[in-house]
């Protein structure tokens, strides 16, 4: 491949950068390679020097690329965002593949390997258990099937499938063009040199693997295992701890606010009682449950809302998105504008996917949050097995075997066998293993000209469950909780067992169908002019279908803050939305504080109680960094949580038998805990009402007093000088995907907030301890101005390049950490004054 590059003085800069990076790598540990391999990086032809050329952005260069039909112009704006202009869609997606690979090739390869279960081949045997789990759940099997099914649909003339095939084939060629270019010019990312391997060609199956990996991160849950184990030990108390509907106020954006549907309540509480053998199998699987290696997990704290023009100063809608994901460097998002004839879209892209997940074009804007419905689309069944056969509906059927990387994987009609014991199999039915062309849906949305086209496209989005919030320039707003929601039934017509827990898999319970698209939660142009989707339950108690219990959805505190603000304000501006997105008001604190203060007033002679009371009595429930009251409330709340639920786990015998199941307060904000959302709602209700029965039968006032004393003593041990302001208990940390501390960023102080606030500072389990920085937060703070989409704003906490020597490695973090925004330069003018570099991609060969 011939590629003239106008590099000028880049060589001297790159030489200096390469020496610096090499010194860092030699001095600081990496998990990815033994130290001896680092010396390969010093090779002047294949080493860091060549890769460092990419750290310097040339003002102008020309590259010859195979597969292009016509020249493509690529510009880079002053913020590092790429704008790609092509004469046709094929060239557009090919060019994007080349550009994304140039910036994220190692991330692309690592995510593909993580998804398919092939990390141990490059990172060593310590990753074999992770690989086995990824193989077992079926990502590679499903990705290959999805691509083949998409090809078949394309041959049948399906427009969405045709578009998907064209886009993924072109994108794959672009990635492979860059791999060939990087190898020819000795510019492969240094990680490949350290690990002593070369990336394999990219294929459309790999893009579907990335889709699977994100589905796993967004909609993959072991909740049913936990619920069954709780019911096994606690009986009907489980349904009190985890009720069908929330006891605290909720915002149901799709309505159904009437009285509860009794049939839904009965089904939700009709938990199948497992025996000791199944309990052992469930606990074994719980302990094997492995999160994604590059963790894109939503922490249940994402926010999205849209307000109609009748409430804004411009008379047009404003759309706001703040999906919460875990942090890493490079970050999960890549920002770009893609322009071709009839196609002009701006947004954030996943590695390996040539269309934005969140973004806008000239006509529409959209964002999304996790629905968190019905056990995360993950269901478990117990089936009898006998040798090579499984039992279903009165007959024995052969187990289906797959062989991948020397591993045998066994599936029944429900899905993969996860655990076997005593002729029983615990089988997982995961909706992520169903066909879903999410990439095709997003490609269709990217070309939409009005809300109806978005709505029509979303009927083909099956998994993961996502709240798509959208608006168009004609003033319409809407939301659809897109997904495929199963309806369970019993063959004898009796009440189904709760799908929230493990179910019998012998055929007596089955999936009778799915909620029709017209009946899934959605609303278009509500009279209030306001839509808020912050992971709360989208439909109220009178919804006629089973839709999960309180274990599924996040508490409604964030939704209430937004809803009350938007309902009570008019003439809303972009600046108002910026302030609201970083709001630090904690409604859980507001709801629980009156009872806490009344309890403290009964024992003010105690110095710990007096100190807590004096700080809390005039507190405004804002989790600001300079607030001691915020810290005191959070620690009182946390100690109360431990005193209520951990006591209950011990009294019922749940512990020590299942001692690794350890939920924590505020969505699992404490180290080594996870979020069990129902417990947070239970505790808020107890502290709001002052009544703990039957969960806690003692005096709630005494509970609060004892918890406050414990909390204040704990704070005293951390800060004997009394400087326990909330800002000292949270920082943000961006771990490098290489594992190298020197290539990571943080801990950095940020704005306030916690799990219950819009500005989420809980970070997905980082923990409110001085030594535990948060590793997650709002992953793209995005505001779309439908009055003028060229006047929209957004920033993600990372950078465009995975090259640590690049000025665009982490340049967005200082902006994000202060709650500020960048303008999103949405233009068709390739000579805009905001552009700092231009790349011409020309057809070759």
N, C-alpha and C positions, 0 to 999 in steps of 0.2 A: 504493500500500500504506500503510495507516495503522498506525503503530507508536508507541503512547504509551511514552515512556521516562522513568523517574524518575531524573534525573541529579543533582539536588541541586547540590553544589559541584564536580562533576566538571569543569565548564567552565573553572573557574579553574586547576585542576591541569593539565588538558589544554592550556590555553593556554601555561603555562610549559613543559610538556614539549615542545610543538610548536616553540616558539622554540629550545629547546636542540637538538632533533634537526635543525632546519633549519640552525643554525649548524654543527653537525658535518658535515652533508652538503655545505654550501657550502665548508668548509675542506679537506675530505679527498676524495681521488679515488675515483670509482666507475668500474667498467668499463661500467656499464649505461647511461650517458647523458652527453652533452656538458654542460658547465657551464651553458650558457644555459638548458637545460631545467629546471634546478634552481629557477629563479625561479617556475615554475609552482607549485611546492610552497608558495609564500607566499600563494597565492590563499586568501582566508578561507572560500570556499565549497567548493572542490574540493581544497584543499591539505592539508598535514600536520595542521593544526588539527583537522579533522574526523576524520582517522585516529587522532589522539592520544586522542580520546575512548575508543577501545577499549583504551588502555593502562591505564585506571583501572577497576578492577573494582567495579561498584556492588553494594551489599548486596542490592538487590532491584530487579528490573525486569520489565516485562510487554511482550511482543512479540506482534503479530498476524501469523501466518504462513499463507500460502496452502497448501492441500493437506492440512492436518491434519484428521483425523476427530474428534479429541478433544484436550483440553488435555494438554500435556506439561510435567512439572516437571524442571528442570535445576538441580542444585546443584553448587557448586564447593567442594572441600574445602580445607583450609588449605595443602595442598601444590600446589594448582593443578589437581588432577585433576577432570575432569567426571564427574558421575553423572547419567544420563539415565533418567527413569522415564516410561514410556508405557503406555497401555492396550492397544496392539496393535503388531505388528511394523512395519507400514507407517509409523506415526507415529514409532516408535523410530528407524528408519533415516533418515527425513526430518529429524528433529530433529538426529541426529548429523551429517548432511550440513551443516546450517545451522551448527552449533557448530564443526565442523572448519574450514569455510570462513571463519568469523569469525576463527579463530586462524591459518589457514595458506593463505589464498587465493592469495597470490603463489607460494608453494611449489607448490601444486596446479597452477597454470597453467604454471609453469616446468618442472615434471617432465613434464607432458603434452606440452609443446612439445619438450623434450629427447628424449622417447621417439619422437615422430613425425617428428623431423627438421625443426623449424620454429623454431629459435632465431635464425637470421640475420634473420628478419623483424623482430625486436625488438632484437637485440644487434649487428646489422651484418654486413657481408660476411665478416669474419674467421671466422665460424662456418659458412660454406657447406660446407667440407669435412667438418665434423662432421655437418651436416645430411644431406649426401649419403650418408655411411656409414650413418646411422640409417635413411634411406629404403631403402638397398640391402639391409640385412639383413632388412627386412620387418616391422618392428614394427606399423606402421599397417595393413598388409595383413592381418596375422594377427589384430590386435585386432578389426577389423571383421568378419572371418570368424568369430571366436570368439563375438562377440555374436550374430551371425545364427544360428549353429549352436545357441547356447543358447536363442534364441527358438523355433527349430524343435523342439528337445527339449521345451521347456515346452509347446508346443502338442500334443505327443504324450503329455503327462501325466507327464513325468519329474519326480519330486519335487524333486531337487536343482536342476534347471534352473528350476523354478517358483519356488523360494525365491530363487534368484539374480536372476531377472528382477524379482521384487517388491522385493528389497532394493536393487538398483542403480537402478531407476526412482525409488523413493522417495528414495534418497540423492541422486540427481541433482537432483531437485526441490528438496531441501533446500539444496544448494549454490547453485542458481539463485535460490532465494528470498533467500539472503544477498547474492548479487551485486546483485539488484534493490534490496534494502534498503540496501546500502552506497552504491550510486549515488544513491538518493533522499536519503540522509542525508549524502552527501559524505564517506564513511568508507572509500573504497577504499584499500588499502595504498599507501604513498607511491611504491612502485616503479612502479605503473601510471602515476602522475602524471609521474614522471621520464622514463619511456619513452614517454609520450604515446600510450597505447593502453588499450583496455578489454577485460576478459576476455570471451571467448566463452562461451555457455552450456555447462554441463557435461552430458555424455551418458554412458550406460553404456559406450559404446565407449572413452571416456576412462579409465574404471576398468580396462577390459581393457588399455588402453595402459600404465597403471601396473603391471599384472601383468606385461606384457611387459618393461617396463623393469627390474623386479626380477629377472625370469628372466635378462635380459641381464647384470645385475650379479652374479648368483649362479651362473649356469651357462652360460658363454659363453667359449670358450677358443680360443686360437691355438696350443695345444701341438702339434697335429699338424703344423703348418707348421714349427715348430722342430725336431721330431724328424726330419722328412723331410730338412731341410737338414743336420742333423747326420749322418744316414746317408749323404747324398750326398757329404759330405766325409770322413767318418771310417769308413764301412763298419761291420763287425761290432763294432768298439770301442764303437759306440753302444749296443749291447745290454748291454755291461758297465757303461757309465756309467749307463744307465737300464734296470735289469733288471726282469723281470716281478714279482718279489717282493722285499721289503725284506731287507737283510742285518742289520738291527738289530732288537732285540726289539719285538714288537707285541702289542697287546691286540685280539683278534678277538672282538667281542661276539656275533657270530652264528655262531661256531664254524668248522668246517672246518679244524681245526688239523693235519690229517694231512699226508702227503707231497704234494709238488706234483703237480698234474694236468699230465702231459706234453703233452697236446694243447693245453692253454691256453698253456703255455710256448712251444710251437712257433708257435702263431698270433701270440702277442705279439711274437716275434722275427722273424716273417716280414714284414719291411718291404719295401714295393714301392720299387724303386730308380728315382728320378726322373731325368730328363735335365736338361741345362743350361737349356733353355727353361722347363720347369716350375719349376726352381729359381728362376729370375728372377721368375716369376709369384708363387711362394710368398713370396719376399722382398719383393716389391712389396706384397702383401697384408699381410704382417707390419708393414710401415712405415705402412700405411693404417689398421691396427687402432686403433680409437678407443674408449677406455673411456667409460662413461656420464658425462655432464656433471656431474650431481649424483651423486657416485660412491658407490653403496651396496655396493661390492665387499666380499665377505668376504675377509679376508686369510689364510685358511687357518689361523686360530688360534682358532676358536670352540670352546666347551666345553659339554657337556651331560651330566648324569648323574642317575641316580635310584637310591636305595637302598631296599630293602624294609623293612617294619616289623620284621622279625626282627632287624634290626641297629640300630634307632633306639630312643631312650629312650621314645618315646611308643607304640611298637608299630605306627605307621603310616608309610607312605613319606614321604620327603623328595625333592623334585625340584629340580634346580638347572640354570639356564640362563645362559650368558654368550656370546651370539653377538657376534663381532667384526665391526664395520663401520667404514667411514670416518666421520669427524666432519664436521659442518656446523652452522651456525646459520641458520635453525631446524634442529633435529635431524630425523632420518628418522622417529623414532617420535612418536606422539601417544597419550597414556595416558587411558583412560576406562573407566567401567563402564556397560553398557547393560542396562536392566531392562524387561521387558514380561511379559505372561502366558506362563509356560512358558519364559522366556528371561532368564537372568541371568549375564552374562559380564563379566570384568574382564581387561584386558590392554593390549598396545601395538598400535597400528594404523598402517598405512602411510597416507600422504596419498592420498586417492581411493578407499580401500577400507573399507567399513563393517563390518568384522569383525576381531577381533584376530588377528594372526599367531601370537603367543605369549600364553598366558594361562591362565585357569582359570574354572570355574563352581562350582556347589555340589558337584559330583560328581567332576570330573576336572581335571587340570592337564596342560599340555603345553608343550614347548619344542622347538627344532630347531637343527640344525647342518647345514652343507653336507656332502653325501656325498663330493663331489669325485671321482666315479667316471668312468670311460671317456671321457676327453678332454673332460670338461665338457659332454657331450651335443652336441659340435660336430664334425662330420666333413666331410672335403673329398674331392672327386672331380674327376678330369680327364676332360672329355668333348670329343669332336670336335664342332665346329660348322661349318656351311656356310651362310652367309647367314642366313636366318631359321629354320634348322633345327638340331637337335642329334641326335646319334647315340646310340641306346640299343637294346641287345639285337637287333642286326641290322637295325634300321629307323631311318629319319629321321623325326623328329617336329617339329612347329612349336614354336618358342620362344614362351612366353606373355609378353605385354607388359602392363605396368602403367604408367600415367601419373599421377604425383602431383606437384603443384606445378611442372609444366613439366619434370619429370625422367622419362625413360624407364627403367624397371626391367625386366630380362629374367630369366625363370625357366625352368629345365628341370624335368624330373620330380623331380630331387633337391632343387631349391631355387634361390636367387638366384645368378646368375652374378656372381662377385666380381671376376674379372680375365679379360681376353681377350687372346690373343696367338697369331699364326700359326695360325689355325683351331682353336685349343684354348681351352677355357674351364675355369677353376678355379671349381668350383661348391661351395657350402656347403650341406650338409644339417644343419640345426640343429634339434634336438628342440624348441627354443623356438617353432618355427613350426608345431608340431603342436597340435591342439586340446587344451586342458587347462583345466578350470573350477576353478582353484585357489580362487577366491572361494567357489564353491559348496561345496567340500570343507571350507573353514574355517568356513563358516556351519553346516554339519552337525556338525562337531566341537564348535562352541560350544554346541550343544544336547545333546551326548552325556551319558549318565548312567552309563556304564561303559566299560571299556577296549575291549570288543568293538565298540561303536559307533564308536570312533575307528578301530580296525583295519579295519572294514568300509568306512568312508568313504575311507580312504587308498588303496584300490584304484583310485580315480578321480583320484588325484593323479599326473600324468604327468611334469611338469617344473615347476620345477627339481628335481634330485635332492636330497632332504632327509632327514636322520635325524630322524624324529619320535620324541621320547622322551616317555613319558607315564606317568601313574599315576592310580588312582582311589581313592576313599575306602573301598572294600572291601579294599584292600591289594594290588591287582594292579599290576604294573609291566611296561613293555614298550618296545620300540623297533622301528620299521619304517623301512628305507631306501627311502622311497617314490619311485617314478619308473618310467618306461618304458625298459627296458634292452634295446637291440636285439641280436639274434643274427645275425651275418654268415655268409654261406655263398657257395660258388662253384658255378656251374651245372654244372661238370664233376665236382663232388664232391671236388675237391682242397682243400688247406689254404687257408683264406682269408688274404688279406693283412691285416696288422695294422691294425685301425681306429684305432690310436693315431697313425697317420701318414696321409699322402695316399694315396688308393686309386684304381685305374682305375675310371672311371665309364661304361664302355661296356656294362655289363650283365653282365659275367662274374662280378662280385661284387655281391651284393645282400643285402637284409635279409630273412631267411627267417622272421622272427617276433620275438617279444619274450619275455624271461624271464617265466614265469608268476608271478602275484602270490604264490602260495604258496611260490615258490622264491626270491624276492628276499630279501636279507638281513633277518632279523628274529629277535627272541627275545621270548618272553613268560614272565615269572616264572622266570628262571634259578635253578638251585639255590643259586648263590652269593649271591643277593639283591642283586646289583650289576650295573648297566649303565652303561657309559661310552662316549660317542660324541663324540670330539674330533677329527673330520676324519680319523682314522686309517682304514686299510682295514678294512671291517667284517667281511670273511670271509677265512679263511685260504687257504693254497696249494692245498688239496684241493677247493675250490669248483669245480663242474663247468662253469662258464661263464666266458668271457672277461669280465673286469671292470676292465680297465685295467692300467697298469703303475705303477711307482713314481713316475712323473712326475705321476700323478693325485692321490695322497694325501699328507697331511702326515705328517712323522715322528711316531712314536708316543710322544714324550717326555711330552707333557701327559697322554695317556691313562694312561700307566704311573703317574705321580704320583698321580692320582686313584684308580686301581684298587688300588694297593698300600695306600693309606690306608684305603679302604673295606673291603677284605678283612681288614685287620689291626686294625680297630677295631669295637667294639660300643657300644651305648648312645649312638649318635651323636645330636647335638643340632643345632638350627638354628644356634647359634653356631659349632659345629664346621664347618658347611658354609660359613659366612661367611668364616672364616679360610682354609679350603681354597680357596675361589674366588679369593682374592688371593695364593695361594702363589707364592713367587718361586724355588723350587728348580728348577735347570736340570739335567735328567738328561743332556743332551748334554755338559755340563761334567763331570758325575760320571763318565761313561763314557770321556771322553777324557783326563781329568786325570792318571791314573796314568802313561800313556805320555809325556805332556808332561813330567811331573816327572822321570821316568827320563832323558829326553833332556837336560833342563836340568842334571841332576847331572853330565853329562859335560863341562861347560864353565863351572863356577862361578867361574873366574878372571875371566871377562868381567863387567864391572860391570852391564851391561844384563841379562845372564842371572841374575846373583846377585840383583838387585832383584826380578825377576819370580819367581824361585824362592822367595825369602823371603816374599813375599806369598801365593803359591799353595800352599805346602806344608801349611798348616793351614787352608786355605779349605774351607768347608762346601758349596760349589756354590750358594749362595744369591745371587741377583742383587739384593742390597739396595742402596738408594740411597747408603749411606755406605761401600760396599765398593770399595776400589781393586783387590782381587783380581778382582772381577767384571769390571771394565773391562779389566784385563790379559788375563784369559782370553779375553774376547770379541775383543780385538784380535789376540791370537795366532791364535785360530781363524780370524778374517777374513783375516789375512795368509797363513795356510796355504792357505786356499781360493783366494785370488788366485794364489798360487805354483803350485798344482796345476792348476787348471782354465784359467786364462788362458794359462799356458804351453802347455797342450794345444791350446787354440784356435789359438794361433799356429803351433804345430808342424804341425798337420794342415791348415793353410790355411783353416780356418773363418773366421778373421780374416786379412786385412782384408775379404774378400769380403762377409761378413755381419756387419760390425763393430757394427751397431746392436743385435744380439742380445747382450745383456750381462747374464747372470745375476749374482746377488750372494749373499753368505753370509747365513745365518740368514733364509731366506725372502725375500731381496731387501731386507734392512734398510738397506743403504747407498744413498745417493742415486743416482738414475739407473740403478738395477738392478732386476731382477725376481726373484721366487723360482722357482728350478728345484729342486723338493723332492728329486729324486733325488740331486743333487750334495751336498746337506747330509747325506743318509744315507750316501753314498759316503765323505764326509770323516770322519764320525763313526766309520764302520767302520775306515777307515785308521788313525785316531788311537787307536782302541780296541785294535786288533790289532797295530799297528806294521808292518803289511804293506800296501804300496801297489800291488803288482803286480795287473794290468797297467796301471792308470791312472797310477800314479807308480812308476817303476822305480828311482829313486834311494834313498838312505838316508833313511828317515823321521825318524831322529834329526837328521840334518843339516837336513832340511826344517824341523823344529820349531825348531832353533837359529836358523837364518837368519830364519824368520818372527818369532821372539821379538825378535830384535834390531831388525828393521824396526818391529815393533809398539811397542817401547819408545821408539824414536827418534820415532815419530809422536806418541805420547802426550806426549813431552817438548816437542815443538813446540806442542802445544795448551796444555799447562800446565807451563811451565818451573819453577814452584814445586812441582810434584809433586802438586798437588791434583786428580788425575784420578779422583775417586770417581765411581761409576756414575751417581749422581744428577745430575752435571753434564753428562751426555751424553744425557739425555732430558728432554723436556718435552712437554706436550700442547697442541695448537693446534686451535681451532675456527674455520675460515674461514666468514665470512658468504657466503651464496649470492649476495649482491649484488656481492661482490668488494671491498666497502669494508673497509679495515683497521680503521677505527674501530668497526665493528659486529661485528668478530671478537673472539675471546677467546683469550688466551694470548700467549706460551707460559707454561704453568703447570707447576711441579714436581709430580710425582706419586709414587706408589709405585714400587718396582723391577720387575724382570722383564725378559724379552726374548722373542724369537720362540719359544723352546723352553719357556717357562714358562706356567703357568696365567694369571697376570696378565701379559697381553701388553703390553709397553711398546715394542714395535718399531714400532707405529703404521703398518704397511703401507708401508714405504719412506721414512719420515721421516729415518732415518739416524742412526747413533751419532756425530754430530758436534755440537759445541756450538752451531752455528748452524742445526741442522736439527730442529726440533720435530716430534714425531710427530703425525699427523692421523688416528689411528684407535685403537680399543681395544674393550674389552667394551662393547657398545652397550646392553645392559640386563642388569644383574646382578640375577637373579631367583631367589628361593627360595620354593617352594610347600610349605606345611606341610599335608599331607593329614590330619593329626590335627585341624586346625582351619584351614580355608582362609582364614578371616578374620584369621588370625595369620601371613600371608605377607608377604614383603618384596621390594622391588625399587626400582631407580632407574636412569634413563638419563642420560647426561652431556649435558644440554641444558636445555630448558624447553618449556613447552606453547605459548607464543605466538611468532609470528614478528615481532611488533612490538618493536623494540629499546627502546622506552620502557616496556614492560610489566615488572612485577615478576616475571613468569613467563617471561621471555625466556631466561635462563640460570641460574635459581636452583638447579637440580639439580647443576651442575658442582662447586661447593665440597663437596658431600656425596660425590659419586662419586670425586672426586680423592683423597679420604682413605680410600677403601675402605669407606665407611659405607653404610647402607641407610635407606630410608624404609618405614614400615609401609604396606601396601596396604589402604586403607580399603574393605572389601568389605561393603556393608550395604544393606538394603532400607529403612532408616529415613531418610526424606527430611529429618527434623528433627534429624539427628545433631549433637551439639555440635562435631564436627569440621568442619562446613560453615561457610564464611564468606560465601557468596552464594547467592542463589536467582533463577532466571530462569523465568518462566511463559511458555510458548509456547501461544498460543491460536489456534484455527482462524479464518481470515479469508477471505472471498470464495469 
